[in-house]
């Protein structure tokens, strides 16, 4: 038989797909990804009738690819849909269960802190933007009070951070709920946080720096300055400002210098298990009103004192309320919003029930919304490289939105490789059904008998050894599959019948036991 100029490559995990030599009406094609990269992707495995032929394999010229104009970038943090990825940077195996908020430490900007409701603690992803990021899980010995049902985290600029707890002080079900709850101040110094006063029965209660107790069911938190924070008081349905002033010793209980101011005009409606996050931009407090589906903005330079209040739970240096604060609706009609990220140019809001993140102009105009996948997206944070990080509470994961320019189609390569007088057809990197495979080559392959060899698509197109081959079955070998040995043995047993029918089987390492790129060499069988 003459050398076949039109070759079909079939990629198979469970089946082989055939095609016929040049001149037939049934030119069935499956394309593969770059073998030099160690991975292949199945393209168009819909059966022979559903697949089209490769143009140009018999010497006919393939027209240059049509390059569509790129999708416009509406939000730089989102990038283009075709280039957008949501890789996981922390998961359940790192200790996460129900993470609801996250924030980077401004004094160690590569370190990402994530708080988890289910076990009343946090993890730190050190050097989160790096490939060798390290994750450490931390839980204070007294977390069943100081971080019970933690909903939110916010960093001040002084090495401290605060957390809010969606709790009524039930001590993880071991106590009676008495509403003795509110925001907690912690040190980001790991020589202190979850490190000092961790022995049971000591005179000091864990590593917390301070706590004030006027806001049970606290749903969100934003840093103002130093040790002052705004919180979303879920039990009372409005925003409250706390200033811890000078913290007590780690694990202490002196709250007498604390200042608390209620803002009843800044109302919101709590939805259980969905935090209402908040952020400061200058003097403006942006906060999520989850129950009404709105984002509100309050000018915290407005309003005036409207009377003192009496604390029934602890002595305070100040406890009062402010009214007449200017507040406006920034955006409405949102489906149960939760996460909030405010930058100098845009505002981002997460919708946990739909899995979407929505971007707005600073005037409240919606720019774009993207679907991150499964529901559960809650806390949002801006990373040091300008990328958005978020938690998915329902999946127990932390993600980052990545986007890189997709490889664009290139003009046909006119310097096509040759073998003897046989020239490889024109090709582009636009690999897929209806396109010619690039001249791939494996430099380490083995014949069925174990002899070392090379393998290339030029050999398949021009080589005399492949002249009688009308279909090539690529079997992707994923070493993590529990059925790998049985399947390879099954295909091996079919190989003689495939060869008798004009086919050839090539086993290709696709992934190793951990899901990474395999170093397994192609084997021709």
C-alpha positions, 0 to 999 in steps of 0.5 A: 500500500502506498504511503498514506498522506491523510492520517487520523489520530485517535485519543482513547481512554475507553474506546478507539475511533477509526478513519479511512485513507485518503480518498474516502468520504469518511475522514474522522479526526481526533486531535491531541494536545502537545505531547512534549508537554506531557499531557493530551486532551481529547477533542471531539470524541463524538463518533465517526459521523460527528467528526470532520476531516483534516484539510491539507493532509494530502498536499492541499493547502489549508487556508490561514486561520481566522483570528477573531478579535479578542474579547474586550477586558471590562474588569482587569481583575477578571480578565477575559473569560477564555483566559480566566482560571480559579485555582485552589490555594487551600482546601480541606486537606489544609484544615479548612472546613467552612472558611468565610473570610480572608485577608492579607496581613498588611505588614507581611503582605504575602501572608493570607489569613483565612478564618473558618467557622466550623472549628473556630480557628484560622489558617495562614497561607505563607507566601500565598502567591508563591509556588512553594506556599506553606499552610499552617492551621491555628486554633487558640485553646479558648477559641470556643469563646473568642473565635466561636462561629467566626464570620469575618476578619480585618487587619489594622495597620499596627500588627493586630487584627480583629475577628467577629463571631456569629455566636451567642456564646454557646461555647460550641454547645457546651454552655448556655447562650447568654449573648456575652459576645462581640469582636475580638482583637488578636496579634498577628505576631505568631510568637503570641497568636495561638502560642502563649497561654495555651495550657488548660487551667492557667490564670490567663485565657488564651492568646487574644489581646482584647474583647468587647461584648456588645454585639452577639451574632456579629456578621462583618468587620472593617478596620478603621485605624489602630485598634478601632473597628466597625462591625455588623451587629446581627443581634441588633441589626445595625453597625457598631464602632468599637475601639479597644484602645490599649489592649490588655495582656494576652489572655487578660480580661480588663475591658475598662478602656473600651469604647463602643458607639452604636449607629442605628441609622446604619441598619442591615438584616442578618441572614444566618451563616452568610456574613455581611462584610464591610470595607472602609474607603477613606471616610466612607464605610461600605457595608453589605445588607445581606437580607435586603440584597443591597450595598450601602455607603455611610459617610462616617464624618456625619452624624452626632451624639444622641445619648449615652447607653448603659452597658449591662455586661462590662465596664466601658470608658464610653458607650453611646449612639450616633444618629443623623449619619448620611447613608445611601444605597450603592447597589440593590437587587442583589441575590443575598450578597456577602463578600465585599472588596473596595478598591480605589477604582472598583467595588466587588461583591460576592453572591454565595447562592449563585457563586458569582462575583460582581464588579461595580464602578464607584458610582454604583454602575454594574460593570460585569459579573463572573461565575466562579463555579459552585455556590459558596463564594463569600470573603474577598481580598486583594492580593499583593499582585493585584489578584482577587482571592476568595473563599468558598465556604461550601466547598472548603476552599480558597481560590484566586482569580488568574488570567493570562493571555491565551496563546493566539493562533499563528500563521501556517509554518511554511518551513514544514519538516520533511522526511525524504521527499515527503513534506509534512502538511501545513499546520498551526497551533490552533489544535482541534477537529478540522486542523492539522496536528503540529509536527509533534515528537517524543524523544523517548519512546519504546517499541512493544518489545522494549527497544528504545525509539523515537516517535513523531507525527512526521513518522506517522505521515511519511514513514514507510513503517506506518504506510499500512496504518489507517488509524492510530489509537493513543491510550492516555495512561493516568497512573492514579486510576485504580483501574489502570492495570486492568485497562492497559491489559485489556487494550493490550489484548485488543492490540493484535485485532486493532493492527489486523484492521490497519491500526496501531496502539500508542500508550502515552503517560498523561498524569502521575499518581498525584495528578501531575505531569507524567514522566512515563514514556510513550510505548508503541504496541 
